[in-house]
């Protein structure tokens, strides 16, 4: 039963790996709660069915609007926004019990990244970094602080999200964050055991290539030839 549910979550169509990992974290008890942003038209129904099957409780947040492709964090209540060219997404706060899901929603709506991060059970050290800097890192910031001499640690590389291939659903505090590495390794094990081949291939590709930054855009420089297996080549010891 459990294996069937895990496979079914990995096989959700039109859903990012990040959402799948968030759902799996809650299902498997790796984290008490998660927030997933579901596209109103394409995703809500399928994801809801899956959550019900997995016996996960949901608190539904206000609708949100992603303003532009370049400002993923800039969201507004779409009930107050009638603009046409916007993506409508609904936040689902998910947990094993309803109280936790409801409280999670309240924490997010209170706009405290730190309180919310604690309830999402992100590692303490990573929450501390957000508290000290006053904001959640951007992907460009993480591109810089998570590399040393143009090398990254495959277990702390959220930049792979540009290819929907990140093994983490949060920004690690550093390339050596042990708690983040532990989560990434758990996720990779799930992926190799239960995910369809295309996800495995994508994750391997985005963790065996090099990255570069040009004019604010991150590019992946795929290695020539066949995709090398995910390994510790870039792991900083
Ligand atoms: Zn950390």
Boltz pocket constraint, residues with backbone or C-beta under 6 A from the ligand:
constraints:
  - pocket:
      binder: B
      contacts: [[A, 123], [A, 124], [A, 125], [A, 126], [A, 127], [A, 172], [A, 173], [A, 174], [A, 177], [A, 178], [A, 179], [A, 180]]
      max_distance: 6.0
